[in-house]
Amino acid sequence: KGFFVKMGLNTKSKDQLTKVFGILDQDSSGFIEEDELKLFLQNFSARARALTDVEIKASLAAGDSDGHGKIGVDSKTAFMK
């Protein structure tokens, strides 16, 4: 399953998901890099446990459609499935 499905965000509209992508993309590079995803995952829920690097990399891989180690604007559609 894609990351947004795992996080329960797959029911959001395309505009809402674009806003989420913009929030995750802290440096406005057009990509969500590992450090940005890690920050988001660590702060997603106050009750959440700390994720391992392997889990973070697996979450990143769920949205990395071209294997370049980051999620691009074009990848986000695949990431949402």
mmJSON file of the N, C-alpha and C atoms, coordinates in Angstrom:
{"data_MODEL":{"atom_site":{
"group_PDB":["ATOM","ATOM","ATOM","ATOM","ATOM","ATOM","ATOM","ATOM","ATOM","ATOM","ATOM","ATOM","ATOM","ATOM","ATOM","ATOM","ATOM","ATOM","ATOM","ATOM","ATOM","ATOM","ATOM","ATOM","ATOM","ATOM","ATOM","ATOM","ATOM","ATOM","ATOM","ATOM","ATOM","ATOM","ATOM","ATOM","ATOM","ATOM","ATOM","ATOM","ATOM","ATOM","ATOM","ATOM","ATOM","ATOM","ATOM","ATOM","ATOM","ATOM","ATOM","ATOM","ATOM","ATOM","ATOM","ATOM","ATOM","ATOM","ATOM","ATOM","ATOM","ATOM","ATOM","ATOM","ATOM","ATOM","ATOM","ATOM","ATOM","ATOM","ATOM","ATOM","ATOM","ATOM","ATOM","ATOM","ATOM","ATOM","ATOM","ATOM","ATOM","ATOM","ATOM","ATOM","ATOM","ATOM","ATOM","ATOM","ATOM","ATOM","ATOM","ATOM","ATOM","ATOM","ATOM","ATOM","ATOM","ATOM","ATOM","ATOM","ATOM","ATOM","ATOM","ATOM","ATOM","ATOM","ATOM","ATOM","ATOM","ATOM","ATOM","ATOM","ATOM","ATOM","ATOM","ATOM","ATOM","ATOM","ATOM","ATOM","ATOM","ATOM","ATOM","ATOM","ATOM","ATOM","ATOM","ATOM","ATOM","ATOM","ATOM","ATOM","ATOM","ATOM","ATOM","ATOM","ATOM","ATOM","ATOM","ATOM","ATOM","ATOM","ATOM","ATOM","ATOM","ATOM","ATOM","ATOM","ATOM","ATOM","ATOM","ATOM","ATOM","ATOM","ATOM","ATOM","ATOM","ATOM","ATOM","ATOM","ATOM","ATOM","ATOM","ATOM","ATOM","ATOM","ATOM","ATOM","ATOM","ATOM","ATOM","ATOM","ATOM","ATOM","ATOM","ATOM","ATOM","ATOM","ATOM","ATOM","ATOM","ATOM","ATOM","ATOM","ATOM","ATOM","ATOM","ATOM","ATOM","ATOM","ATOM","ATOM","ATOM","ATOM","ATOM","ATOM","ATOM","ATOM","ATOM","ATOM","ATOM","ATOM","ATOM","ATOM","ATOM","ATOM","ATOM","ATOM","ATOM","ATOM","ATOM","ATOM","ATOM","ATOM","ATOM","ATOM","ATOM","ATOM","ATOM","ATOM","ATOM","ATOM","ATOM","ATOM","ATOM","ATOM","ATOM","ATOM","ATOM","ATOM","ATOM","ATOM","ATOM","ATOM","ATOM","ATOM","ATOM","ATOM","ATOM","ATOM","ATOM","ATOM","ATOM"],
"id":[1,2,3,4,5,6,7,8,9,10,11,12,13,14,15,16,17,18,19,20,21,22,23,24,25,26,27,28,29,30,31,32,33,34,35,36,37,38,39,40,41,42,43,44,45,46,47,48,49,50,51,52,53,54,55,56,57,58,59,60,61,62,63,64,65,66,67,68,69,70,71,72,73,74,75,76,77,78,79,80,81,82,83,84,85,86,87,88,89,90,91,92,93,94,95,96,97,98,99,100,101,102,103,104,105,106,107,108,109,110,111,112,113,114,115,116,117,118,119,120,121,122,123,124,125,126,127,128,129,130,131,132,133,134,135,136,137,138,139,140,141,142,143,144,145,146,147,148,149,150,151,152,153,154,155,156,157,158,159,160,161,162,163,164,165,166,167,168,169,170,171,172,173,174,175,176,177,178,179,180,181,182,183,184,185,186,187,188,189,190,191,192,193,194,195,196,197,198,199,200,201,202,203,204,205,206,207,208,209,210,211,212,213,214,215,216,217,218,219,220,221,222,223,224,225,226,227,228,229,230,231,232,233,234,235,236,237,238,239,240,241,242,243],
"type_symbol":["N","C","C","N","C","C","N","C","C","N","C","C","N","C","C","N","C","C","N","C","C","N","C","C","N","C","C","N","C","C","N","C","C","N","C","C","N","C","C","N","C","C","N","C","C","N","C","C","N","C","C","N","C","C","N","C","C","N","C","C","N","C","C","N","C","C","N","C","C","N","C","C","N","C","C","N","C","C","N","C","C","N","C","C","N","C","C","N","C","C","N","C","C","N","C","C","N","C","C","N","C","C","N","C","C","N","C","C","N","C","C","N","C","C","N","C","C","N","C","C","N","C","C","N","C","C","N","C","C","N","C","C","N","C","C","N","C","C","N","C","C","N","C","C","N","C","C","N","C","C","N","C","C","N","C","C","N","C","C","N","C","C","N","C","C","N","C","C","N","C","C","N","C","C","N","C","C","N","C","C","N","C","C","N","C","C","N","C","C","N","C","C","N","C","C","N","C","C","N","C","C","N","C","C","N","C","C","N","C","C","N","C","C","N","C","C","N","C","C","N","C","C","N","C","C","N","C","C","N","C","C","N","C","C","N","C","C","N","C","C","N","C","C"],
"label_atom_id":["N","CA","C","N","CA","C","N","CA","C","N","CA","C","N","CA","C","N","CA","C","N","CA","C","N","CA","C","N","CA","C","N","CA","C","N","CA","C","N","CA","C","N","CA","C","N","CA","C","N","CA","C","N","CA","C","N","CA","C","N","CA","C","N","CA","C","N","CA","C","N","CA","C","N","CA","C","N","CA","C","N","CA","C","N","CA","C","N","CA","C","N","CA","C","N","CA","C","N","CA","C","N","CA","C","N","CA","C","N","CA","C","N","CA","C","N","CA","C","N","CA","C","N","CA","C","N","CA","C","N","CA","C","N","CA","C","N","CA","C","N","CA","C","N","CA","C","N","CA","C","N","CA","C","N","CA","C","N","CA","C","N","CA","C","N","CA","C","N","CA","C","N","CA","C","N","CA","C","N","CA","C","N","CA","C","N","CA","C","N","CA","C","N","CA","C","N","CA","C","N","CA","C","N","CA","C","N","CA","C","N","CA","C","N","CA","C","N","CA","C","N","CA","C","N","CA","C","N","CA","C","N","CA","C","N","CA","C","N","CA","C","N","CA","C","N","CA","C","N","CA","C","N","CA","C","N","CA","C","N","CA","C","N","CA","C","N","CA","C","N","CA","C","N","CA","C","N","CA","C","N","CA","C"],
"label_alt_id":[null,null,null,null,null,null,null,null,null,null,null,null,null,null,null,null,null,null,null,null,null,null,null,null,null,null,null,null,null,null,null,null,null,null,null,null,null,null,null,null,null,null,null,null,null,null,null,null,null,null,null,null,null,null,null,null,null,null,null,null,null,null,null,null,null,null,null,null,null,null,null,null,null,null,null,null,null,null,null,null,null,null,null,null,null,null,null,null,null,null,null,null,null,null,null,null,null,null,null,null,null,null,null,null,null,null,null,null,null,null,null,null,null,null,null,null,null,null,null,null,null,null,null,null,null,null,null,null,null,null,null,null,null,null,null,null,null,null,null,null,null,null,null,null,null,null,null,null,null,null,null,null,null,null,null,null,null,null,null,null,null,null,null,null,null,null,null,null,null,null,null,null,null,null,null,null,null,null,null,null,null,null,null,null,null,null,null,null,null,null,null,null,null,null,null,null,null,null,null,null,null,null,null,null,null,null,null,null,null,null,null,null,null,null,null,null,null,null,null,null,null,null,null,null,null,null,null,null,null,null,null,null,null,null,null,null,null,null,null,null,null,null,null],
"label_comp_id":["LYS","LYS","LYS","GLY","GLY","GLY","PHE","PHE","PHE","PHE","PHE","PHE","VAL","VAL","VAL","LYS","LYS","LYS","MET","MET","MET","GLY","GLY","GLY","LEU","LEU","LEU","ASN","ASN","ASN","THR","THR","THR","LYS","LYS","LYS","SER","SER","SER","LYS","LYS","LYS","ASP","ASP","ASP","GLN","GLN","GLN","LEU","LEU","LEU","THR","THR","THR","LYS","LYS","LYS","VAL","VAL","VAL","PHE","PHE","PHE","GLY","GLY","GLY","ILE","ILE","ILE","LEU","LEU","LEU","ASP","ASP","ASP","GLN","GLN","GLN","ASP","ASP","ASP","SER","SER","SER","SER","SER","SER","GLY","GLY","GLY","PHE","PHE","PHE","ILE","ILE","ILE","GLU","GLU","GLU","GLU","GLU","GLU","ASP","ASP","ASP","GLU","GLU","GLU","LEU","LEU","LEU","LYS","LYS","LYS","LEU","LEU","LEU","PHE","PHE","PHE","LEU","LEU","LEU","GLN","GLN","GLN","ASN","ASN","ASN","PHE","PHE","PHE","SER","SER","SER","ALA","ALA","ALA","ARG","ARG","ARG","ALA","ALA","ALA","ARG","ARG","ARG","ALA","ALA","ALA","LEU","LEU","LEU","THR","THR","THR","ASP","ASP","ASP","VAL","VAL","VAL","GLU","GLU","GLU","ILE","ILE","ILE","LYS","LYS","LYS","ALA","ALA","ALA","SER","SER","SER","LEU","LEU","LEU","ALA","ALA","ALA","ALA","ALA","ALA","GLY","GLY","GLY","ASP","ASP","ASP","SER","SER","SER","ASP","ASP","ASP","GLY","GLY","GLY","HIS","HIS","HIS","GLY","GLY","GLY","LYS","LYS","LYS","ILE","ILE","ILE","GLY","GLY","GLY","VAL","VAL","VAL","ASP","ASP","ASP","SER","SER","SER","LYS","LYS","LYS","THR","THR","THR","ALA","ALA","ALA","PHE","PHE","PHE","MET","MET","MET","LYS","LYS","LYS"],
"label_asym_id":["A","A","A","A","A","A","A","A","A","A","A","A","A","A","A","A","A","A","A","A","A","A","A","A","A","A","A","A","A","A","A","A","A","A","A","A","A","A","A","A","A","A","A","A","A","A","A","A","A","A","A","A","A","A","A","A","A","A","A","A","A","A","A","A","A","A","A","A","A","A","A","A","A","A","A","A","A","A","A","A","A","A","A","A","A","A","A","A","A","A","A","A","A","A","A","A","A","A","A","A","A","A","A","A","A","A","A","A","A","A","A","A","A","A","A","A","A","A","A","A","A","A","A","A","A","A","A","A","A","A","A","A","A","A","A","A","A","A","A","A","A","A","A","A","A","A","A","A","A","A","A","A","A","A","A","A","A","A","A","A","A","A","A","A","A","A","A","A","A","A","A","A","A","A","A","A","A","A","A","A","A","A","A","A","A","A","A","A","A","A","A","A","A","A","A","A","A","A","A","A","A","A","A","A","A","A","A","A","A","A","A","A","A","A","A","A","A","A","A","A","A","A","A","A","A","A","A","A","A","A","A","A","A","A","A","A","A","A","A","A","A","A","A"],
"label_entity_id":["1","1","1","1","1","1","1","1","1","1","1","1","1","1","1","1","1","1","1","1","1","1","1","1","1","1","1","1","1","1","1","1","1","1","1","1","1","1","1","1","1","1","1","1","1","1","1","1","1","1","1","1","1","1","1","1","1","1","1","1","1","1","1","1","1","1","1","1","1","1","1","1","1","1","1","1","1","1","1","1","1","1","1","1","1","1","1","1","1","1","1","1","1","1","1","1","1","1","1","1","1","1","1","1","1","1","1","1","1","1","1","1","1","1","1","1","1","1","1","1","1","1","1","1","1","1","1","1","1","1","1","1","1","1","1","1","1","1","1","1","1","1","1","1","1","1","1","1","1","1","1","1","1","1","1","1","1","1","1","1","1","1","1","1","1","1","1","1","1","1","1","1","1","1","1","1","1","1","1","1","1","1","1","1","1","1","1","1","1","1","1","1","1","1","1","1","1","1","1","1","1","1","1","1","1","1","1","1","1","1","1","1","1","1","1","1","1","1","1","1","1","1","1","1","1","1","1","1","1","1","1","1","1","1","1","1","1","1","1","1","1","1","1"],
"label_seq_id":[1,1,1,2,2,2,3,3,3,4,4,4,5,5,5,6,6,6,7,7,7,8,8,8,9,9,9,10,10,10,11,11,11,12,12,12,13,13,13,14,14,14,15,15,15,16,16,16,17,17,17,18,18,18,19,19,19,20,20,20,21,21,21,22,22,22,23,23,23,24,24,24,25,25,25,26,26,26,27,27,27,28,28,28,29,29,29,30,30,30,31,31,31,32,32,32,33,33,33,34,34,34,35,35,35,36,36,36,37,37,37,38,38,38,39,39,39,40,40,40,41,41,41,42,42,42,43,43,43,44,44,44,45,45,45,46,46,46,47,47,47,48,48,48,49,49,49,50,50,50,51,51,51,52,52,52,53,53,53,54,54,54,55,55,55,56,56,56,57,57,57,58,58,58,59,59,59,60,60,60,61,61,61,62,62,62,63,63,63,64,64,64,65,65,65,66,66,66,67,67,67,68,68,68,69,69,69,70,70,70,71,71,71,72,72,72,73,73,73,74,74,74,75,75,75,76,76,76,77,77,77,78,78,78,79,79,79,80,80,80,81,81,81],
"pdbx_PDB_ins_code":[null,null,null,null,null,null,null,null,null,null,null,null,null,null,null,null,null,null,null,null,null,null,null,null,null,null,null,null,null,null,null,null,null,null,null,null,null,null,null,null,null,null,null,null,null,null,null,null,null,null,null,null,null,null,null,null,null,null,null,null,null,null,null,null,null,null,null,null,null,null,null,null,null,null,null,null,null,null,null,null,null,null,null,null,null,null,null,null,null,null,null,null,null,null,null,null,null,null,null,null,null,null,null,null,null,null,null,null,null,null,null,null,null,null,null,null,null,null,null,null,null,null,null,null,null,null,null,null,null,null,null,null,null,null,null,null,null,null,null,null,null,null,null,null,null,null,null,null,null,null,null,null,null,null,null,null,null,null,null,null,null,null,null,null,null,null,null,null,null,null,null,null,null,null,null,null,null,null,null,null,null,null,null,null,null,null,null,null,null,null,null,null,null,null,null,null,null,null,null,null,null,null,null,null,null,null,null,null,null,null,null,null,null,null,null,null,null,null,null,null,null,null,null,null,null,null,null,null,null,null,null,null,null,null,null,null,null,null,null,null,null,null,null],
"Cartn_x":[0.841,0.0,0.876,0.36,1.07,1.071,1.947,2.104,0.82,0.164,-1.04,-2.152,-2.214,-3.185,-2.865,-1.591,-1.177,-1.482,-1.378,-1.603,-3.069,-3.917,-5.327,-5.627,-4.719,-4.903,-5.437,-5.668,-6.107,-7.534,-8.272,-9.632,-9.671,-8.531,-8.453,-8.525,-8.946,-9.022,-7.618,-7.538,-6.252,-5.673,-6.516,-6.043,-5.506,-6.203,-5.741,-4.405,-4.265,-3.015,-1.878,-2.192,-1.173,-0.685,-1.6,-1.214,-0.34,-0.708,0.1,1.499,1.572,2.871,3.696,3.063,3.76,4.272,3.511,3.949,5.136,5.068,6.163,7.435,7.285,8.422,8.928,9.607,10.05,10.926,11.76,12.687,12.17,10.923,10.273,11.062,11.701,12.508,11.668,10.412,9.576,9.71,10.476,10.697,10.55,10.105,10.133,11.322,12.336,13.534,13.381,14.309,14.233,14.129,14.931,14.891,13.541,12.918,11.603,10.537,10.611,9.661,9.841,11.076,11.363,10.771,10.948,10.396,8.877,8.25,6.798,6.358,6.99,6.589,6.79,7.846,8.104,7.069,6.498,5.56,4.108,3.852,2.508,1.521,1.937,1.08,1.923,1.443,2.177,2.325,1.407,1.444,2.225,2.705,3.407,4.778,5.184,6.522,7.527,8.769,9.823,10.007,10.113,10.31,11.789,12.091,13.474,13.824,15.117,15.549,15.013,14.938,14.411,12.946,12.165,10.75,10.585,11.428,11.369,11.731,12.78,13.178,12.077,11.389,10.289,9.132,8.852,7.804,8.182,9.439,9.923,9.818,10.202,10.151,8.72,7.744,6.337,5.905,6.569,6.205,7.235,8.353,9.452,9.286,8.532,8.187,9.342,10.364,11.463,12.781,12.772,13.942,15.081,14.827,15.905,16.04,15.289,15.462,14.706,13.773,12.936,11.623,10.64,9.313,9.119,8.915,8.707,7.239,6.968,5.59,4.893,5.582,4.988,4.774,5.564,5.446,4.293,3.814,2.835,1.537,1.169,-0.044,0.099,1.237,1.488,1.561,2.108,2.269,0.916,-0.102,-1.42,-2.219,-1.837,-2.609,-2.426],
"Cartn_y":[-1.189,0.0,1.238,2.31,3.571,4.21,5.158,5.819,6.515,7.253,7.974,7.019,5.849,4.84,4.386,4.114,3.676,4.728,5.999,7.087,7.529,6.905,7.255,8.548,8.988,10.242,10.026,8.781,8.491,8.951,9.342,9.831,11.337,11.977,13.423,13.753,14.966,15.409,15.663,15.766,16.046,17.364,18.383,19.674,19.544,18.784,18.578,17.843,16.845,16.091,16.941,17.844,18.761,19.663,20.103,20.915,20.109,18.852,17.983,17.829,17.607,17.476,18.739,19.907,21.173,21.346,20.864,20.931,20.005,18.809,17.851,18.322,18.999,19.494,20.789,20.652,21.782,22.783,22.307,23.205,23.649,23.324,23.706,23.278,22.126,21.618,20.879,20.599,19.792,18.31,17.992,16.604,16.469,15.309,14.963,14.041,14.551,13.76,12.998,12.1,11.23,12.023,13.09,13.852,14.542,15.0,15.633,14.606,13.44,12.382,11.916,11.794,11.371,12.359,13.655,14.684,14.573,14.399,14.247,13.015,11.89,10.647,10.719,11.401,11.53,12.415,13.344,14.301,14.031,12.94,12.635,12.464,11.8,11.573,11.605,12.303,12.393,11.02,10.118,8.778,7.773,8.201,7.275,6.916,5.707,5.284,5.791,5.876,6.284,5.186,5.589,4.624,4.364,3.169,2.834,3.418,3.5,3.979,3.079,1.785,0.836,1.151,1.437,1.767,3.077,4.042,5.321,5.123,4.345,4.068,3.312,2.409,1.67,2.608,3.56,4.542,5.413,5.802,6.599,5.795,4.539,3.679,3.509,3.577,3.439,4.548,5.683,6.794,7.15,6.447,6.735,5.885,6.405,5.607,5.39,6.246,6.091,5.662,5.385,4.835,5.797,7.097,8.06,8.507,7.894,8.135,9.325,9.844,10.938,10.9,11.569,11.575,12.905,12.847,14.059,14.373,15.552,15.963,14.96,14.472,13.486,12.14,11.843,10.57,10.563,11.741,11.774,11.07,11.057,10.34,8.859,8.284,6.873,6.661,7.632,7.567,7.496,8.061,8.133,6.855,5.998,4.782,3.74],
"Cartn_z":[0.0,0.0,0.0,-0.58,-0.583,0.79,0.958,2.247,2.692,1.799,2.188,2.6,1.994,2.402,3.819,4.088,5.424,6.481,6.108,7.047,7.094,6.273,6.258,5.523,4.688,3.961,2.551,2.169,0.805,0.529,1.545,1.343,1.106,1.141,0.938,-0.547,-0.846,-2.235,-2.783,-4.1,-4.742,-4.229,-4.057,-3.542,-2.121,-1.286,0.084,0.098,-0.762,-0.81,-1.362,-2.285,-2.791,-1.66,-0.801,0.359,1.309,1.547,2.413,1.825,0.513,-0.149,0.073,-0.073,0.133,1.55,2.513,3.913,4.141,3.58,3.748,3.059,1.937,1.159,1.799,2.923,3.74,2.996,2.083,1.386,0.018,-0.282,-1.55,-2.781,-2.685,-3.791,-4.831,-4.494,-5.375,-5.089,-4.045,-3.647,-2.139,-1.708,-0.291,-0.113,0.577,0.829,2.145,2.388,3.565,4.862,5.022,6.274,6.472,5.391,5.493,5.862,5.262,5.576,7.015,7.447,8.824,9.822,9.576,10.456,10.525,9.368,9.339,10.125,9.872,10.534,12.04,12.479,13.913,14.593,13.853,14.434,14.056,13.359,12.877,14.025,15.072,16.23,17.492,18.493,19.757,20.409,20.109,20.71,19.882,18.73,17.838,18.396,18.142,18.543,17.516,17.924,16.995,15.954,14.703,13.632,13.41,12.982,12.662,11.296,11.011,9.699,8.59,8.859,7.869,7.566,8.596,8.397,7.627,7.922,7.214,5.749,5.493,4.107,3.366,4.054,3.432,3.09,3.961,3.686,2.5,2.435,1.307,0.013,0.077,-1.11,-1.615,-0.707,-1.106,-2.057,-1.987,-2.852,-3.89,-3.892,-4.817,-6.067,-7.024,-8.199,-9.162,-9.112,-10.07,-9.426,-8.125,-7.454,-7.219,-7.206,-6.999,-5.541,-4.646,-3.22,-2.671,-3.435,-2.96,-3.722,-3.165,-3.765,-4.465,-5.768,-6.544,-6.708,-7.188,-7.421,-8.333,-9.343,-10.25,-9.571,-8.544,-7.833,-6.85,-6.47,-5.389,-5.744,-7.017,-7.401,-7.093,-7.429,-7.12,-5.615,-4.915,-3.469,-2.767,-3.368,-2.754,-2.91,-3.831,-4.112,-3.041],
"occupancy":[1.0,1.0,1.0,1.0,1.0,1.0,1.0,1.0,1.0,1.0,1.0,1.0,1.0,1.0,1.0,1.0,1.0,1.0,1.0,1.0,1.0,1.0,1.0,1.0,1.0,1.0,1.0,1.0,1.0,1.0,1.0,1.0,1.0,1.0,1.0,1.0,1.0,1.0,1.0,1.0,1.0,1.0,1.0,1.0,1.0,1.0,1.0,1.0,1.0,1.0,1.0,1.0,1.0,1.0,1.0,1.0,1.0,1.0,1.0,1.0,1.0,1.0,1.0,1.0,1.0,1.0,1.0,1.0,1.0,1.0,1.0,1.0,1.0,1.0,1.0,1.0,1.0,1.0,1.0,1.0,1.0,1.0,1.0,1.0,1.0,1.0,1.0,1.0,1.0,1.0,1.0,1.0,1.0,1.0,1.0,1.0,1.0,1.0,1.0,1.0,1.0,1.0,1.0,1.0,1.0,1.0,1.0,1.0,1.0,1.0,1.0,1.0,1.0,1.0,1.0,1.0,1.0,1.0,1.0,1.0,1.0,1.0,1.0,1.0,1.0,1.0,1.0,1.0,1.0,1.0,1.0,1.0,1.0,1.0,1.0,1.0,1.0,1.0,1.0,1.0,1.0,1.0,1.0,1.0,1.0,1.0,1.0,1.0,1.0,1.0,1.0,1.0,1.0,1.0,1.0,1.0,1.0,1.0,1.0,1.0,1.0,1.0,1.0,1.0,1.0,1.0,1.0,1.0,1.0,1.0,1.0,1.0,1.0,1.0,1.0,1.0,1.0,1.0,1.0,1.0,1.0,1.0,1.0,1.0,1.0,1.0,1.0,1.0,1.0,1.0,1.0,1.0,1.0,1.0,1.0,1.0,1.0,1.0,1.0,1.0,1.0,1.0,1.0,1.0,1.0,1.0,1.0,1.0,1.0,1.0,1.0,1.0,1.0,1.0,1.0,1.0,1.0,1.0,1.0,1.0,1.0,1.0,1.0,1.0,1.0,1.0,1.0,1.0,1.0,1.0,1.0,1.0,1.0,1.0,1.0,1.0,1.0,1.0,1.0,1.0,1.0,1.0,1.0],
"B_iso_or_equiv":[0.0,0.0,0.0,0.0,0.0,0.0,0.0,0.0,0.0,0.0,0.0,0.0,0.0,0.0,0.0,0.0,0.0,0.0,0.0,0.0,0.0,0.0,0.0,0.0,0.0,0.0,0.0,0.0,0.0,0.0,0.0,0.0,0.0,0.0,0.0,0.0,0.0,0.0,0.0,0.0,0.0,0.0,0.0,0.0,0.0,0.0,0.0,0.0,0.0,0.0,0.0,0.0,0.0,0.0,0.0,0.0,0.0,0.0,0.0,0.0,0.0,0.0,0.0,0.0,0.0,0.0,0.0,0.0,0.0,0.0,0.0,0.0,0.0,0.0,0.0,0.0,0.0,0.0,0.0,0.0,0.0,0.0,0.0,0.0,0.0,0.0,0.0,0.0,0.0,0.0,0.0,0.0,0.0,0.0,0.0,0.0,0.0,0.0,0.0,0.0,0.0,0.0,0.0,0.0,0.0,0.0,0.0,0.0,0.0,0.0,0.0,0.0,0.0,0.0,0.0,0.0,0.0,0.0,0.0,0.0,0.0,0.0,0.0,0.0,0.0,0.0,0.0,0.0,0.0,0.0,0.0,0.0,0.0,0.0,0.0,0.0,0.0,0.0,0.0,0.0,0.0,0.0,0.0,0.0,0.0,0.0,0.0,0.0,0.0,0.0,0.0,0.0,0.0,0.0,0.0,0.0,0.0,0.0,0.0,0.0,0.0,0.0,0.0,0.0,0.0,0.0,0.0,0.0,0.0,0.0,0.0,0.0,0.0,0.0,0.0,0.0,0.0,0.0,0.0,0.0,0.0,0.0,0.0,0.0,0.0,0.0,0.0,0.0,0.0,0.0,0.0,0.0,0.0,0.0,0.0,0.0,0.0,0.0,0.0,0.0,0.0,0.0,0.0,0.0,0.0,0.0,0.0,0.0,0.0,0.0,0.0,0.0,0.0,0.0,0.0,0.0,0.0,0.0,0.0,0.0,0.0,0.0,0.0,0.0,0.0,0.0,0.0,0.0,0.0,0.0,0.0,0.0,0.0,0.0,0.0,0.0,0.0,0.0,0.0,0.0,0.0,0.0,0.0],
"pdbx_formal_charge":[null,null,null,null,null,null,null,null,null,null,null,null,null,null,null,null,null,null,null,null,null,null,null,null,null,null,null,null,null,null,null,null,null,null,null,null,null,null,null,null,null,null,null,null,null,null,null,null,null,null,null,null,null,null,null,null,null,null,null,null,null,null,null,null,null,null,null,null,null,null,null,null,null,null,null,null,null,null,null,null,null,null,null,null,null,null,null,null,null,null,null,null,null,null,null,null,null,null,null,null,null,null,null,null,null,null,null,null,null,null,null,null,null,null,null,null,null,null,null,null,null,null,null,null,null,null,null,null,null,null,null,null,null,null,null,null,null,null,null,null,null,null,null,null,null,null,null,null,null,null,null,null,null,null,null,null,null,null,null,null,null,null,null,null,null,null,null,null,null,null,null,null,null,null,null,null,null,null,null,null,null,null,null,null,null,null,null,null,null,null,null,null,null,null,null,null,null,null,null,null,null,null,null,null,null,null,null,null,null,null,null,null,null,null,null,null,null,null,null,null,null,null,null,null,null,null,null,null,null,null,null,null,null,null,null,null,null,null,null,null,null,null,null],
"auth_seq_id":[1,1,1,2,2,2,3,3,3,4,4,4,5,5,5,6,6,6,7,7,7,8,8,8,9,9,9,10,10,10,11,11,11,12,12,12,13,13,13,14,14,14,15,15,15,16,16,16,17,17,17,18,18,18,19,19,19,20,20,20,21,21,21,22,22,22,23,23,23,24,24,24,25,25,25,26,26,26,27,27,27,28,28,28,29,29,29,30,30,30,31,31,31,32,32,32,33,33,33,34,34,34,35,35,35,36,36,36,37,37,37,38,38,38,39,39,39,40,40,40,41,41,41,42,42,42,43,43,43,44,44,44,45,45,45,46,46,46,47,47,47,48,48,48,49,49,49,50,50,50,51,51,51,52,52,52,53,53,53,54,54,54,55,55,55,56,56,56,57,57,57,58,58,58,59,59,59,60,60,60,61,61,61,62,62,62,63,63,63,64,64,64,65,65,65,66,66,66,67,67,67,68,68,68,69,69,69,70,70,70,71,71,71,72,72,72,73,73,73,74,74,74,75,75,75,76,76,76,77,77,77,78,78,78,79,79,79,80,80,80,81,81,81],
"auth_comp_id":["LYS","LYS","LYS","GLY","GLY","GLY","PHE","PHE","PHE","PHE","PHE","PHE","VAL","VAL","VAL","LYS","LYS","LYS","MET","MET","MET","GLY","GLY","GLY","LEU","LEU","LEU","ASN","ASN","ASN","THR","THR","THR","LYS","LYS","LYS","SER","SER","SER","LYS","LYS","LYS","ASP","ASP","ASP","GLN","GLN","GLN","LEU","LEU","LEU","THR","THR","THR","LYS","LYS","LYS","VAL","VAL","VAL","PHE","PHE","PHE","GLY","GLY","GLY","ILE","ILE","ILE","LEU","LEU","LEU","ASP","ASP","ASP","GLN","GLN","GLN","ASP","ASP","ASP","SER","SER","SER","SER","SER","SER","GLY","GLY","GLY","PHE","PHE","PHE","ILE","ILE","ILE","GLU","GLU","GLU","GLU","GLU","GLU","ASP","ASP","ASP","GLU","GLU","GLU","LEU","LEU","LEU","LYS","LYS","LYS","LEU","LEU","LEU","PHE","PHE","PHE","LEU","LEU","LEU","GLN","GLN","GLN","ASN","ASN","ASN","PHE","PHE","PHE","SER","SER","SER","ALA","ALA","ALA","ARG","ARG","ARG","ALA","ALA","ALA","ARG","ARG","ARG","ALA","ALA","ALA","LEU","LEU","LEU","THR","THR","THR","ASP","ASP","ASP","VAL","VAL","VAL","GLU","GLU","GLU","ILE","ILE","ILE","LYS","LYS","LYS","ALA","ALA","ALA","SER","SER","SER","LEU","LEU","LEU","ALA","ALA","ALA","ALA","ALA","ALA","GLY","GLY","GLY","ASP","ASP","ASP","SER","SER","SER","ASP","ASP","ASP","GLY","GLY","GLY","HIS","HIS","HIS","GLY","GLY","GLY","LYS","LYS","LYS","ILE","ILE","ILE","GLY","GLY","GLY","VAL","VAL","VAL","ASP","ASP","ASP","SER","SER","SER","LYS","LYS","LYS","THR","THR","THR","ALA","ALA","ALA","PHE","PHE","PHE","MET","MET","MET","LYS","LYS","LYS"],
"auth_asym_id":["A","A","A","A","A","A","A","A","A","A","A","A","A","A","A","A","A","A","A","A","A","A","A","A","A","A","A","A","A","A","A","A","A","A","A","A","A","A","A","A","A","A","A","A","A","A","A","A","A","A","A","A","A","A","A","A","A","A","A","A","A","A","A","A","A","A","A","A","A","A","A","A","A","A","A","A","A","A","A","A","A","A","A","A","A","A","A","A","A","A","A","A","A","A","A","A","A","A","A","A","A","A","A","A","A","A","A","A","A","A","A","A","A","A","A","A","A","A","A","A","A","A","A","A","A","A","A","A","A","A","A","A","A","A","A","A","A","A","A","A","A","A","A","A","A","A","A","A","A","A","A","A","A","A","A","A","A","A","A","A","A","A","A","A","A","A","A","A","A","A","A","A","A","A","A","A","A","A","A","A","A","A","A","A","A","A","A","A","A","A","A","A","A","A","A","A","A","A","A","A","A","A","A","A","A","A","A","A","A","A","A","A","A","A","A","A","A","A","A","A","A","A","A","A","A","A","A","A","A","A","A","A","A","A","A","A","A","A","A","A","A","A","A"],
"auth_atom_id":["N","CA","C","N","CA","C","N","CA","C","N","CA","C","N","CA","C","N","CA","C","N","CA","C","N","CA","C","N","CA","C","N","CA","C","N","CA","C","N","CA","C","N","CA","C","N","CA","C","N","CA","C","N","CA","C","N","CA","C","N","CA","C","N","CA","C","N","CA","C","N","CA","C","N","CA","C","N","CA","C","N","CA","C","N","CA","C","N","CA","C","N","CA","C","N","CA","C","N","CA","C","N","CA","C","N","CA","C","N","CA","C","N","CA","C","N","CA","C","N","CA","C","N","CA","C","N","CA","C","N","CA","C","N","CA","C","N","CA","C","N","CA","C","N","CA","C","N","CA","C","N","CA","C","N","CA","C","N","CA","C","N","CA","C","N","CA","C","N","CA","C","N","CA","C","N","CA","C","N","CA","C","N","CA","C","N","CA","C","N","CA","C","N","CA","C","N","CA","C","N","CA","C","N","CA","C","N","CA","C","N","CA","C","N","CA","C","N","CA","C","N","CA","C","N","CA","C","N","CA","C","N","CA","C","N","CA","C","N","CA","C","N","CA","C","N","CA","C","N","CA","C","N","CA","C","N","CA","C","N","CA","C","N","CA","C","N","CA","C","N","CA","C","N","CA","C","N","CA","C","N","CA","C"],
"pdbx_PDB_model_num":[1,1,1,1,1,1,1,1,1,1,1,1,1,1,1,1,1,1,1,1,1,1,1,1,1,1,1,1,1,1,1,1,1,1,1,1,1,1,1,1,1,1,1,1,1,1,1,1,1,1,1,1,1,1,1,1,1,1,1,1,1,1,1,1,1,1,1,1,1,1,1,1,1,1,1,1,1,1,1,1,1,1,1,1,1,1,1,1,1,1,1,1,1,1,1,1,1,1,1,1,1,1,1,1,1,1,1,1,1,1,1,1,1,1,1,1,1,1,1,1,1,1,1,1,1,1,1,1,1,1,1,1,1,1,1,1,1,1,1,1,1,1,1,1,1,1,1,1,1,1,1,1,1,1,1,1,1,1,1,1,1,1,1,1,1,1,1,1,1,1,1,1,1,1,1,1,1,1,1,1,1,1,1,1,1,1,1,1,1,1,1,1,1,1,1,1,1,1,1,1,1,1,1,1,1,1,1,1,1,1,1,1,1,1,1,1,1,1,1,1,1,1,1,1,1,1,1,1,1,1,1,1,1,1,1,1,1,1,1,1,1,1,1]
}}}
